[in-house]
């Protein structure tokens, strides 16, 4: 059963963290999100690898989904509260985008986090 946020609102945050792979920075990030009672967080430029994302997952109350590049560049993540049901995850191998299908307040949505190139790359947006 899904519960609604206590105040009746869904708290969503998007943040370019410029690296969440440092232990102290990761802890400060999670403390801030918990303090603000964030239900869904879109993080860009995370620079996470599998091991570092496991640390983030361990300390987050909920689930962490991520797409990462092996060179500790780029990287996106979506952190969701424990009461949200996830159906499917999609991502690329370059750490540029991540999508998850979730149930939010009884309705299914696709949540997409994109970290687009900061150069003129019109081909990036072509499907």
N, CA, C and O atoms as a Tinker XYZ file with bonds, in Angstrom:
   508  protein
     1  N      0.837000   -1.183000    0.000000    73     2
     2  CA     0.000000    0.000000    0.000000    64     1     3
     3  C      0.872000    1.233000    0.000000    63     2     4     5
     4  O      1.868000    1.313000    0.720000    81     3
     5  N      0.490000    2.174000   -0.803000    73     3     6
     6  CA     1.246000    3.407000   -0.916000    64     5     7
     7  C      0.681000    4.446000    0.033000    63     6     8     9
     8  O     -0.535000    4.592000    0.162000    81     7
     9  N      1.557000    5.152000    0.682000    73     7    10
    10  CA     1.097000    6.217000    1.573000    64     9    11
    11  C      1.405000    7.559000    0.929000    63    10    12    13
    12  O      2.379000    7.690000    0.187000    81    11
    13  N      0.590000    8.535000    1.209000    73    11    14
    14  CA     0.819000    9.877000    0.703000    64    13    15
    15  C      1.734000   10.619000    1.668000    63    14    16    17
    16  O      1.780000   10.290000    2.853000    81    15
    17  N      2.465000   11.620000    1.173000    73    15    18
    18  CA     3.274000   12.441000    2.073000    64    17    19
    19  C      2.404000   13.034000    3.170000    63    18    20    21
    20  O      1.219000   13.292000    2.955000    81    19
    21  N      2.978000   13.249000    4.326000    73    19    22
    22  CA     2.222000   13.718000    5.486000    64    21    23
    23  C      1.525000   15.055000    5.243000    63    22    24    25
    24  O      0.425000   15.282000    5.744000    81    23
    25  N      2.161000   15.938000    4.476000    73    23    26
    26  CA     1.564000   17.253000    4.271000    64    25    27
    27  C      0.688000   17.310000    3.022000    63    26    28    29
    28  O      0.199000   18.382000    2.668000    81    27
    29  N      0.478000   16.173000    2.344000    73    27    30
    30  CA    -0.368000   16.130000    1.159000    64    29    31
    31  C      0.348000   16.524000   -0.126000    63    30    32    33
    32  O     -0.262000   16.511000   -1.196000    81    31
    33  N      1.621000   16.873000   -0.045000    73    31    34
    34  CA     2.401000   17.267000   -1.212000    64    33    35
    35  C      3.499000   16.246000   -1.474000    63    34    36    37
    36  O      3.994000   15.594000   -0.555000    81    35
    37  N      3.864000   16.122000   -2.723000    73    35    38
    38  CA     4.987000   15.291000   -3.118000    64    37    39
    39  C      6.185000   16.221000   -3.288000    63    38    40    41
    40  O      6.134000   17.144000   -4.101000    81    39
    41  N      7.245000   15.999000   -2.548000    73    39    42
    42  CA     8.418000   16.868000   -2.575000    64    41    43
    43  C      9.435000   16.311000   -3.563000    63    42    44    45
    44  O      9.962000   15.214000   -3.375000    81    43
    45  N      9.705000   17.080000   -4.621000    73    43    46
    46  CA    10.605000   16.662000   -5.699000    64    45    47
    47  C     11.716000   17.685000   -5.829000    63    46    48    49
    48  O     11.473000   18.891000   -5.786000    81    47
    49  N     12.951000   17.190000   -5.989000    73    47    50
    50  CA    14.111000   18.065000   -6.099000    64    49    51
    51  C     14.977000   17.598000   -7.256000    63    50    52    53
    52  O     15.147000   16.395000   -7.455000    81    51
    53  N     15.525000   18.529000   -8.019000    73    51    54
    54  CA    16.514000   18.228000   -9.057000    64    53    55
    55  C     17.766000   19.015000   -8.733000    63    54    56    57
    56  O     17.694000   20.204000   -8.419000    81    55
    57  N     18.947000   18.341000   -8.809000    73    55    58
    58  CA    20.158000   18.981000   -8.314000    64    57    59
    59  C     21.379000   18.462000   -9.073000    63    58    60    61
    60  O     21.607000   17.254000   -9.142000    81    59
    61  N     22.162000   19.385000   -9.642000    73    59    62
    62  CA    23.458000   19.038000  -10.216000    64    61    63
    63  C     24.458000   19.080000   -9.069000    63    62    64    65
    64  O     24.838000   20.155000   -8.605000    81    63
    65  N     24.879000   17.909000   -8.616000    73    63    66
    66  CA    25.696000   17.830000   -7.399000    64    65    67
    67  C     27.193000   17.919000   -7.659000    63    66    68    69
    68  O     27.982000   17.999000   -6.717000    81    67
    69  N     27.594000   17.905000   -8.936000    73    67    70
    70  CA    29.018000   18.013000   -9.297000    64    69    71
    71  C     29.867000   17.016000   -8.516000    63    70    72    73
    72  O     30.928000   17.351000   -7.989000    81    71
    73  N     29.370000   15.782000   -8.457000    73    71    74
    74  CA    30.097000   14.714000   -7.785000    64    73    75
    75  C     29.500000   14.351000   -6.448000    63    74    76    77
    76  O     29.461000   15.171000   -5.531000    81    75
    77  N     29.032000   13.111000   -6.336000    73    75    78
    78  CA    28.492000   12.618000   -5.060000    64    77    79
    79  C     29.312000   11.422000   -4.601000    63    78    80    81
    80  O     28.864000   10.633000   -3.769000    81    79
    81  N     30.516000   11.293000   -5.148000    73    79    82
    82  CA    31.328000   10.118000   -4.864000    64    81    83
    83  C     32.242000   10.284000   -3.655000    63    82    84    85
    84  O     32.897000    9.323000   -3.251000    81    83
    85  N     32.303000   11.467000   -3.075000    73    83    86
    86  CA    33.087000   11.659000   -1.864000    64    85    87
    87  C     32.201000   11.341000   -0.663000    63    86    88    89
    88  O     31.050000   11.777000   -0.613000    81    87
    89  N     32.717000   10.593000    0.296000    73    87    90
    90  CA    31.927000   10.132000    1.433000    64    89    91
    91  C     31.269000   11.287000    2.183000    63    90    92    93
    92  O     30.070000   11.238000    2.458000    81    91
    93  N     32.033000   12.321000    2.515000    73    91    94
    94  CA    31.496000   13.444000    3.285000    64    93    95
    95  C     30.423000   14.173000    2.483000    63    94    96    97
    96  O     29.366000   14.511000    3.016000    81    95
    97  N     30.695000   14.412000    1.211000    73    95    98
    98  CA    29.728000   15.115000    0.367000    64    97    99
    99  C     28.443000   14.301000    0.215000    63    98   100   101
   100  O     27.344000   14.853000    0.257000    81    99
   101  N     28.588000   12.987000    0.039000    73    99   102
   102  CA    27.416000   12.113000   -0.068000    64   101   103
   103  C     26.567000   12.136000    1.189000    63   102   104   105
   104  O     25.339000   12.166000    1.109000    81   103
   105  N     27.206000   12.122000    2.341000    73   103   106
   106  CA    26.464000   12.169000    3.611000    64   105   107
   107  C     25.745000   13.502000    3.790000    63   106   108   109
   108  O     24.595000   13.537000    4.229000    81   107
   109  N     26.422000   14.594000    3.451000    73   107   110
   110  CA    25.794000   15.910000    3.559000    64   109   111
   111  C     24.596000   16.007000    2.615000    63   110   112   113
   112  O     23.561000   16.571000    2.971000    81   111
   113  N     24.742000   15.462000    1.427000    73   111   114
   114  CA    23.656000   15.454000    0.452000    64   113   115
   115  C     22.438000   14.722000    1.002000    63   114   116   117
   116  O     21.319000   15.230000    0.938000    81   115
   117  N     22.661000   13.526000    1.543000    73   115   118
   118  CA    21.553000   12.735000    2.079000    64   117   119
   119  C     20.920000   13.392000    3.304000    63   118   120   121
   120  O     19.700000   13.356000    3.460000    81   119
   121  N     21.724000   13.984000    4.163000    73   119   122
   122  CA    21.177000   14.696000    5.324000    64   121   123
   123  C     20.287000   15.852000    4.878000    63   122   124   125
   124  O     19.223000   16.082000    5.453000    81   123
   125  N     20.722000   16.568000    3.865000    73   123   126
   126  CA    19.919000   17.675000    3.345000    64   125   127
   127  C     18.585000   17.162000    2.797000    63   126   128   129
   128  O     17.535000   17.739000    3.082000    81   127
   129  N     18.623000   16.072000    2.005000    73   127   130
   130  CA    17.402000   15.524000    1.416000    64   129   131
   131  C     16.436000   15.031000    2.498000    63   130   132   133
   132  O     15.225000   15.226000    2.394000    81   131
   133  N     16.981000   14.394000    3.533000    73   131   134
   134  CA    16.133000   13.925000    4.630000    64   133   135
   135  C     15.537000   15.106000    5.399000    63   134   136   137
   136  O     14.362000   15.087000    5.767000    81   135
   137  N     16.355000   16.131000    5.637000    73   135   138
   138  CA    15.876000   17.322000    6.348000    64   137   139
   139  C     14.738000   17.995000    5.583000    63   138   140   141
   140  O     13.777000   18.466000    6.192000    81   139
   141  N     14.839000   18.043000    4.272000    73   139   142
   142  CA    13.820000   18.675000    3.432000    64   141   143
   143  C     12.655000   17.729000    3.120000    63   142   144   145
   144  O     11.696000   18.119000    2.454000    81   143
   145  N     12.744000   16.492000    3.601000    73   143   146
   146  CA    11.690000   15.483000    3.405000    64   145   147
   147  C     11.377000   15.268000    1.922000    63   146   148   149
   148  O     10.217000   15.250000    1.511000    81   147
   149  N     12.434000   15.107000    1.140000    73   147   150
   150  CA    12.306000   14.921000   -0.300000    64   149   151
   151  C     11.815000   13.500000   -0.587000    63   150   152   153
   152  O     12.362000   12.530000   -0.063000    81   151
   153  N     10.780000   13.385000   -1.421000    73   151   154
   154  CA    10.231000   12.086000   -1.819000    64   153   155
   155  C     10.920000   11.537000   -3.066000    63   154   156   157
   156  O     11.139000   10.332000   -3.184000    81   155
   157  N     11.259000   12.430000   -3.992000    73   155   158
   158  CA    11.921000   12.044000   -5.238000    64   157   159
   159  C     13.019000   13.058000   -5.504000    63   158   160   161
   160  O     12.785000   14.265000   -5.444000    81   159
   161  N     14.220000   12.567000   -5.800000    73   159   162
   162  CA    15.344000   13.459000   -6.082000    64   161   163
   163  C     16.014000   13.031000   -7.380000    63   162   164   165
   164  O     16.374000   11.867000   -7.554000    81   163
   165  N     16.176000   13.984000   -8.281000    73   163   166
   166  CA    16.907000   13.779000   -9.529000    64   165   167
   167  C     18.287000   14.396000   -9.355000    63   166   168   169
   168  O     18.405000   15.603000   -9.146000    81   167
   169  N     19.329000   13.581000   -9.438000    73   167   170
   170  CA    20.699000   14.074000   -9.299000    64   169   171
   171  C     21.417000   13.975000  -10.639000    63   170   172   173
   172  O     21.296000   12.972000  -11.344000    81   171
   173  N     22.164000   15.018000  -10.987000    73   171   174
   174  CA    22.978000   15.003000  -12.189000    64   173   175
   175  C     24.440000   15.192000  -11.820000    63   174   176   177
   176  O     24.773000   15.744000  -10.772000    81   175
   177  N     25.303000   14.719000  -12.710000    73   175   178
   178  CA    26.755000   14.794000  -12.545000    64   177   179
   179  C     27.174000   14.145000  -11.223000    63   178   180   181
   180  O     27.891000   14.738000  -10.417000    81   179
   181  N     26.704000   12.906000  -11.026000    73   179   182
   182  CA    26.956000   12.204000   -9.767000    64   181   183
   183  C     28.353000   11.600000   -9.676000    63   182   184   185
   184  O     28.901000   11.481000   -8.580000    81   183
   185  N     28.937000   11.216000  -10.809000    73   183   186
   186  CA    30.264000   10.581000  -10.860000    64   185   187
   187  C     30.314000    9.279000  -10.063000    63   186   188   189
   188  O     31.372000    8.920000   -9.546000    81   187
   189  N     29.207000    8.574000   -9.954000    73   187   190
   190  CA    29.152000    7.339000   -9.158000    64   189   191
   191  C     29.567000    6.112000   -9.951000    63   190   192   193
   192  O     29.310000    6.017000  -11.151000    81   191
   193  N     30.214000    5.172000   -9.265000    73   191   194
   194  CA    30.432000    3.840000   -9.798000    64   193   195
   195  C     29.523000    2.896000   -8.989000    63   194   196   197
   196  O     28.822000    3.340000   -8.080000    81   195
   197  N     29.538000    1.605000   -9.318000    73   195   198
   198  CA    28.665000    0.650000   -8.623000    64   197   199
   199  C     28.882000    0.670000   -7.103000    63   198   200   201
   200  O     27.922000    0.706000   -6.333000    81   199
   201  N     30.136000    0.647000   -6.687000    73   199   202
   202  CA    30.446000    0.596000   -5.253000    64   201   203
   203  C     29.929000    1.846000   -4.533000    63   202   204   205
   204  O     29.350000    1.752000   -3.450000    81   203
   205  N     30.142000    3.007000   -5.140000    73   203   206
   206  CA    29.713000    4.254000   -4.515000    64   205   207
   207  C     28.194000    4.383000   -4.494000    63   206   208   209
   208  O     27.627000    4.939000   -3.554000    81   207
   209  N     27.536000    3.865000   -5.536000    73   207   210
   210  CA    26.067000    3.920000   -5.538000    64   209   211
   211  C     25.504000    3.008000   -4.456000    63   210   212   213
   212  O     24.444000    3.291000   -3.898000    81   211
   213  N     26.205000    1.914000   -4.153000    73   211   214
   214  CA    25.768000    1.026000   -3.064000    64   213   215
   215  C     25.825000    1.749000   -1.717000    63   214   216   217
   216  O     24.964000    1.538000   -0.863000    81   215
   217  N     26.826000    2.591000   -1.527000    73   215   218
   218  CA    26.920000    3.379000   -0.290000    64   217   219
   219  C     25.741000    4.349000   -0.192000    63   218   220   221
   220  O     25.144000    4.520000    0.871000    81   219
   221  N     25.423000    4.972000   -1.317000    73   219   222
   222  CA    24.296000    5.894000   -1.345000    64   221   223
   223  C     23.000000    5.153000   -1.036000    63   222   224   225
   224  O     22.162000    5.647000   -0.282000    81   223
   225  N     22.837000    3.962000   -1.620000    73   223   226
   226  CA    21.644000    3.150000   -1.389000    64   225   227
   227  C     21.540000    2.739000    0.075000    63   226   228   229
   228  O     20.448000    2.730000    0.643000    81   227
   229  N     22.661000    2.404000    0.678000    73   227   230
   230  CA    22.673000    1.961000    2.078000    64   229   231
   231  C     22.156000    3.049000    3.023000    63   230   232   233
   232  O     21.468000    2.764000    4.003000    81   231
   233  N     22.502000    4.296000    2.706000    73   231   234
   234  CA    22.166000    5.397000    3.610000    64   233   235
   235  C     20.871000    6.124000    3.261000    63   234   236   237
   236  O     20.406000    6.949000    4.047000    81   235
   237  N     20.286000    5.841000    2.115000    73   235   238
   238  CA    19.036000    6.483000    1.700000    64   237   239
   239  C     17.866000    5.617000    2.136000    63   238   240   241
   240  O     17.909000    4.396000    1.988000    81   239
   241  N     16.833000    6.231000    2.666000    73   239   242
   242  CA    15.627000    5.508000    3.053000    64   241   243
   243  C     14.743000    5.447000    1.806000    63   242   244   245
   244  O     13.944000    6.348000    1.554000    81   243
   245  N     14.897000    4.391000    1.047000    73   243   246
   246  CA    14.179000    4.236000   -0.210000    64   245   247
   247  C     15.060000    3.502000   -1.200000    63   246   248   249
   248  O     15.880000    2.667000   -0.819000    81   247
   249  N     14.885000    3.818000   -2.471000    73   247   250
   250  CA    15.650000    3.144000   -3.518000    64   249   251
   251  C     16.422000    4.158000   -4.342000    63   250   252   253
   252  O     15.995000    5.297000   -4.530000    81   251
   253  N     17.585000    3.705000   -4.833000    73   251   254
   254  CA    18.456000    4.536000   -5.661000    64   253   255
   255  C     18.599000    3.863000   -7.018000    63   254   256   257
   256  O     18.961000    2.689000   -7.102000    81   255
   257  N     18.315000    4.605000   -8.070000    73   255   258
   258  CA    18.515000    4.133000   -9.438000    64   257   259
   259  C     19.554000    5.050000  -10.058000    63   258   260   261
   260  O     19.524000    6.261000   -9.839000    81   259
   261  N     20.490000    4.475000  -10.842000    73   259   262
   262  CA    21.514000    5.332000  -11.412000    64   261   263
   263  C     21.991000    4.813000  -12.753000    63   262   264   265
   264  O     21.873000    3.629000  -13.067000    81   263
   265  N     22.527000    5.727000  -13.526000    73   263   266
   266  CA    23.208000    5.423000  -14.775000    64   265   267
   267  C     24.549000    6.121000  -14.686000    63   266   268   269
   268  O     24.609000    7.321000  -14.419000    81   267
   269  N     25.625000    5.381000  -14.907000    73   267   270
   270  CA    26.959000    5.951000  -14.703000    64   269   271
   271  C     27.867000    5.659000  -15.879000    63   270   272   273
   272  O     27.655000    4.716000  -16.641000    81   271
   273  N     28.876000    6.486000  -16.002000    73   271   274
   274  CA    29.942000    6.309000  -16.980000    64   273   275
   275  C     31.135000    5.763000  -16.234000    63   274   276   277
   276  O     31.400000    6.175000  -15.105000    81   275
   277  N     31.854000    4.849000  -16.839000    73   275   278
   278  CA    32.971000    4.188000  -16.149000    64   277   279
   279  C     34.124000    5.132000  -15.825000    63   278   280   281
   280  O     34.979000    4.787000  -15.010000    81   279
   281  N     34.169000    6.300000  -16.432000    73   279   282
   282  CA    35.297000    7.205000  -16.220000    64   281   283
   283  C     35.053000    8.234000  -15.118000    63   282   284   285
   284  O     35.760000    9.239000  -15.048000    81   283
   285  N     34.067000    7.999000  -14.259000    73   283   286
   286  CA    33.719000    8.930000  -13.170000    64   285   287
   287  C     33.396000   10.318000  -13.712000    63   286   288   289
   288  O     33.750000   11.338000  -13.121000    81   287
   289  N     32.722000   10.325000  -14.840000    73   287   290
   290  CA    32.186000   11.554000  -15.402000    64   289   291
   291  C     30.686000   11.373000  -15.477000    63   290   292   293
   292  O     30.165000   10.273000  -15.294000    81   291
   293  N     30.019000   12.444000  -15.743000    73   291   294
   294  CA    28.577000   12.409000  -15.972000    64   293   295
   295  C     27.861000   11.730000  -14.816000    63   294   296   297
   296  O     28.214000   11.927000  -13.653000    81   295
   297  N     26.867000   10.940000  -15.137000    73   295   298
   298  CA    26.134000   10.181000  -14.138000    64   297   299
   299  C     24.861000   10.874000  -13.687000    63   298   300   301
   300  O     24.857000   12.060000  -13.359000    81   299
   301  N     23.788000   10.110000  -13.677000    73   299   302
   302  CA    22.511000   10.591000  -13.178000    64   301   303
   303  C     21.951000    9.562000  -12.214000    63   302   304   305
   304  O     22.257000    8.373000  -12.305000    81   303
   305  N     21.131000   10.031000  -11.294000    73   303   306
   306  CA    20.492000    9.128000  -10.337000    64   305   307
   307  C     19.103000    9.660000  -10.017000    63   306   308   309
   308  O     18.843000   10.861000  -10.088000    81   307
   309  N     18.229000    8.743000   -9.668000    73   307   310
   310  CA    16.923000    9.097000   -9.148000    64   309   311
   311  C     16.778000    8.385000   -7.820000    63   310   312   313
   312  O     16.862000    7.158000   -7.760000    81   311
   313  N     16.562000    9.136000   -6.761000    73   311   314
   314  CA    16.326000    8.590000   -5.435000    64   313   315
   315  C     14.839000    8.730000   -5.150000    63   314   316   317
   316  O     14.267000    9.809000   -5.307000    81   315
   317  N     14.223000    7.646000   -4.736000    73   315   318
   318  CA    12.788000    7.701000   -4.457000    64   317   319
   319  C     12.518000    7.163000   -3.059000    63   318   320   321
   320  O     13.253000    6.320000   -2.545000    81   319
   321  N     11.465000    7.662000   -2.468000    73   319   322
   322  CA    11.053000    7.216000   -1.142000    64   321   323
   323  C     10.630000    5.763000   -1.153000    63   322   324   325
   324  O     10.272000    5.218000   -2.197000    81   323
   325  N     10.670000    5.142000    0.004000    73   323   326
   326  CA    10.398000    3.709000    0.123000    64   325   327
   327  C      8.957000    3.330000   -0.189000    63   326   328   329
   328  O      8.681000    2.160000   -0.456000    81   327
   329  N      8.036000    4.279000   -0.163000    73   327   330
   330  CA     6.627000    3.965000   -0.375000    64   329   331
   331  C      6.180000    4.061000   -1.832000    63   330   332   333
   332  O      5.002000    3.863000   -2.129000    81   331
   333  N      7.106000    4.364000   -2.742000    73   331   334
   334  CA     6.746000    4.491000   -4.149000    64   333   335
   335  C      7.074000    3.196000   -4.884000    63   334   336   337
   336  O      8.173000    2.659000   -4.749000    81   335
   337  N      6.124000    2.701000   -5.655000    73   335   338
   338  CA     6.300000    1.443000   -6.372000    64   337   339
   339  C      6.921000    1.702000   -7.740000    63   338   340   341
   340  O      6.414000    2.515000   -8.512000    81   339
   341  N      8.021000    1.007000   -8.039000    73   339   342
   342  CA     8.723000    1.135000   -9.317000    64   341   343
   343  C      8.422000   -0.092000  -10.165000    63   342   344   345
   344  O      8.484000   -1.225000   -9.687000    81   343
   345  N      8.096000    0.150000  -11.433000    73   343   346
   346  CA     7.777000   -0.949000  -12.341000    64   345   347
   347  C      8.947000   -1.328000  -13.238000    63   346   348   349
   348  O      9.211000   -2.512000  -13.447000    81   347
   349  N      9.652000   -0.328000  -13.771000    73   347   350
   350  CA    10.713000   -0.626000  -14.728000    64   349   351
   351  C     11.721000    0.517000  -14.753000    63   350   352   353
   352  O     11.390000    1.666000  -14.461000    81   351
   353  N     12.966000    0.173000  -15.112000    73   351   354
   354  CA    14.041000    1.152000  -15.213000    64   353   355
   355  C     14.648000    1.072000  -16.606000    63   354   356   357
   356  O     14.813000   -0.015000  -17.160000    81   355
   357  N     14.980000    2.232000  -17.170000    73   355   358
   358  CA    15.657000    2.327000  -18.469000    64   357   359
   359  C     16.829000    3.293000  -18.304000    63   358   360   361
   360  O     16.726000    4.272000  -17.565000    81   359
   361  N     17.942000    3.023000  -18.987000    73   359   362
   362  CA    19.078000    3.948000  -18.903000    64   361   363
   363  C     20.032000    3.715000  -20.061000    63   362   364   365
   364  O     19.928000    2.723000  -20.782000    81   363
   365  N     20.961000    4.645000  -20.228000    73   363   366
   366  CA    22.018000    4.472000  -21.218000    64   365   367
   367  C     23.286000    4.020000  -20.507000    63   366   368   369
   368  O     23.307000    3.908000  -19.281000    81   367
   369  N     24.329000    3.764000  -21.263000    73   367   370
   370  CA    25.594000    3.309000  -20.659000    64   369   371
   371  C     26.601000    4.439000  -20.508000    63   370   372   373
   372  O     27.728000    4.211000  -20.070000    81   371
   373  N     26.206000    5.646000  -20.863000    73   371   374
   374  CA    27.117000    6.780000  -20.788000    64   373   375
   375  C     26.825000    7.699000  -19.601000    63   374   376   377
   376  O     27.499000    8.713000  -19.420000    81   375
   377  N     25.827000    7.348000  -18.798000    73   375   378
   378  CA    25.502000    8.176000  -17.645000    64   377   379
   379  C     24.826000    9.483000  -18.004000    63   378   380   381
   380  O     24.932000   10.470000  -17.277000    81   379
   381  N     24.123000    9.483000  -19.139000    73   379   382
   382  CA    23.465000   10.704000  -19.599000    64   381   383
   383  C     21.976000   10.759000  -19.267000    63   382   384   385
   384  O     21.426000   11.847000  -19.099000    81   383
   385  N     21.320000    9.614000  -19.169000    73   383   386
   386  CA    19.880000    9.640000  -18.881000    64   385   387
   387  C     19.441000    8.378000  -18.155000    63   386   388   389
   388  O     20.080000    7.328000  -18.230000    81   387
   389  N     18.340000    8.521000  -17.459000    73   387   390
   390  CA    17.766000    7.439000  -16.669000    64   389   391
   391  C     16.262000    7.681000  -16.590000    63   390   392   393
   392  O     15.817000    8.809000  -16.375000    81   391
   393  N     15.494000    6.626000  -16.762000    73   391   394
   394  CA    14.033000    6.737000  -16.661000    64   393   395
   395  C     13.513000    5.586000  -15.813000    63   394   396   397
   396  O     14.021000    4.467000  -15.889000    81   395
   397  N     12.505000    5.866000  -15.012000    73   395   398
   398  CA    11.837000    4.816000  -14.247000    64   397   399
   399  C     10.334000    5.024000  -14.354000    63   398   400   401
   400  O      9.851000    6.156000  -14.387000    81   399
   401  N      9.609000    3.925000  -14.408000    73   399   402
   402  CA     8.145000    3.954000  -14.373000    64   401   403
   403  C      7.716000    3.699000  -12.939000    63   402   404   405
   404  O      8.093000    2.689000  -12.344000    81   403
   405  N      6.932000    4.605000  -12.385000    73   403   406
   406  CA     6.519000    4.515000  -10.980000    64   405   407
   407  C      5.032000    4.799000  -10.821000    63   406   408   409
   408  O      4.404000    5.416000  -11.681000    81   407
   409  N      4.490000    4.337000   -9.711000    73   407   410
   410  CA     3.137000    4.722000   -9.305000    64   409   411
   411  C      3.258000    5.853000   -8.302000    63   410   412   413
   412  O      3.895000    5.708000   -7.259000    81   411
   413  N      2.644000    6.976000   -8.623000    73   411   414
   414  CA     2.630000    8.124000   -7.727000    64   413   415
   415  C      1.191000    8.473000   -7.413000    63   414   416   417
   416  O      0.430000    8.875000   -8.294000    81   415
   417  N      0.828000    8.320000   -6.166000    73   415   418
   418  CA    -0.513000    8.672000   -5.719000    64   417   419
   419  C     -1.578000    8.000000   -6.580000    63   418   420   421
   420  O     -2.597000    8.605000   -6.912000    81   419
   421  N     -1.328000    6.736000   -6.937000    73   419   422
   422  CA    -2.302000    5.937000   -7.676000    64   421   423
   423  C     -2.261000    6.064000   -9.187000    63   422   424   425
   424  O     -3.091000    5.462000   -9.869000    81   423
   425  N     -1.321000    6.828000   -9.734000    73   423   426
   426  CA    -1.205000    7.012000  -11.178000    64   425   427
   427  C      0.204000    6.616000  -11.616000    63   426   428   429
   428  O      1.179000    6.931000  -10.933000    81   427
   429  N      0.317000    5.918000  -12.763000    73   427   430
   430  CA     1.638000    5.523000  -13.266000    64   429   431
   431  C      2.235000    6.661000  -14.099000    63   430   432   433
   432  O      1.587000    7.221000  -14.983000    81   431
   433  N      3.503000    6.983000  -13.783000    73   431   434
   434  CA     4.250000    8.021000  -14.481000    64   433   435
   435  C      5.614000    7.480000  -14.897000    63   434   436   437
   436  O      6.118000    6.517000  -14.318000    81   435
   437  N      6.203000    8.113000  -15.909000    73   435   438
   438  CA     7.599000    7.884000  -16.261000    64   437   439
   439  C      8.384000    9.095000  -15.785000    63   438   440   441
   440  O      8.106000   10.223000  -16.191000    81   439
   441  N      9.362000    8.858000  -14.924000    73   439   442
   442  CA    10.233000    9.920000  -14.429000    64   441   443
   443  C     11.551000    9.815000  -15.181000    63   442   444   445
   444  O     12.148000    8.740000  -15.238000    81   443
   445  N     12.010000   10.917000  -15.756000    73   443   446
   446  CA    13.212000   10.895000  -16.590000    64   445   447
   447  C     14.181000   11.953000  -16.089000    63   446   448   449
   448  O     13.808000   13.107000  -15.876000    81   447
   449  N     15.427000   11.544000  -15.904000    73   447   450
   450  CA    16.494000   12.441000  -15.485000    64   449   451
   451  C     17.523000   12.483000  -16.608000    63   450   452   453
   452  O     18.049000   11.445000  -17.010000    81   451
   453  N     17.814000   13.685000  -17.117000    73   451   454
   454  CA    18.734000   13.847000  -18.244000    64   453   455
   455  C     19.862000   14.787000  -17.849000    63   454   456   457
   456  O     19.635000   15.850000  -17.270000    81   455
   457  N     21.075000   14.378000  -18.170000    73   455   458
   458  CA    22.245000   15.243000  -18.041000    64   457   459
   459  C     22.797000   15.418000  -19.452000    63   458   460   461
   460  O     23.636000   14.638000  -19.902000    81   459
   461  N     22.323000   16.437000  -20.136000    73   459   462
   462  CA    22.662000   16.661000  -21.542000    64   461   463
   463  C     24.077000   17.220000  -21.679000    63   462   464   465
   464  O     24.598000   17.837000  -20.750000    81   463
   465  N     24.696000   17.001000  -22.841000    73   463   466
   466  CA    26.022000   17.585000  -23.087000    64   465   467
   467  C     25.956000   19.109000  -23.022000    63   466   468   469
   468  O     24.938000   19.710000  -23.364000    81   467
   469  N     27.048000   19.725000  -22.581000    73   467   470
   470  CA    27.084000   21.183000  -22.509000    64   469   471
   471  C     27.718000   21.785000  -23.757000    63   470   472   473
   472  O     28.159000   22.934000  -23.745000    81   471
   473  N     27.762000   21.007000  -24.827000    73   471   474
   474  CA    28.228000   21.477000  -26.126000    64   473   475
   475  C     27.056000   21.389000  -27.101000    63   474   476   477
   476  O     26.026000   20.791000  -26.790000    81   475
   477  N     27.214000   21.977000  -28.260000    73   475   478
   478  CA    26.172000   21.932000  -29.276000    64   477   479
   479  C     26.108000   20.508000  -29.841000    63   478   480   481
   480  O     26.890000   20.152000  -30.723000    81   479
   481  N     25.187000   19.707000  -29.336000    73   479   482
   482  CA    25.049000   18.294000  -29.728000    64   481   483
   483  C     23.588000   17.971000  -30.061000    63   482   484   485
   484  O     22.926000   17.239000  -29.326000    81   483
   485  N     23.083000   18.536000  -31.197000    73   483   486
   486  CA    21.668000   18.299000  -31.511000    64   485   487
   487  C     21.329000   16.816000  -31.666000    63   486   488   489
   488  O     20.185000   16.426000  -31.433000    81   487
   489  N     22.281000   15.995000  -32.047000    73   487   490
   490  CA    22.050000   14.566000  -32.205000    64   489   491
   491  C     21.695000   13.864000  -30.894000    63   490   492   493
   492  O     21.074000   12.802000  -30.909000    81   491
   493  N     22.083000   14.446000  -29.775000    73   491   494
   494  CA    21.783000   13.845000  -28.471000    64   493   495
   495  C     20.284000   13.725000  -28.256000    63   494   496   497
   496  O     19.817000   12.772000  -27.633000    81   495
   497  N     19.533000   14.686000  -28.768000    73   495   498
   498  CA    18.099000   14.733000  -28.524000    64   497   499
   499  C     17.271000   14.025000  -29.593000    63   498   500   501
   500  O     16.043000   14.034000  -29.514000    81   499
   501  N     17.911000   13.414000  -30.589000    73   499   502
   502  CA    17.195000   12.705000  -31.645000    64   501   503
   503  C     16.872000   11.306000  -31.179000    63   502   504   505
   504  O     17.747000   10.582000  -30.703000    81   503
   505  N     15.630000   10.929000  -31.315000    73   503   506
   506  CA    15.204000    9.594000  -30.888000    64   505   507
   507  C     15.308000    8.627000  -32.037000    63   506   508
   508  O     14.994000    7.447000  -31.881000    81   507
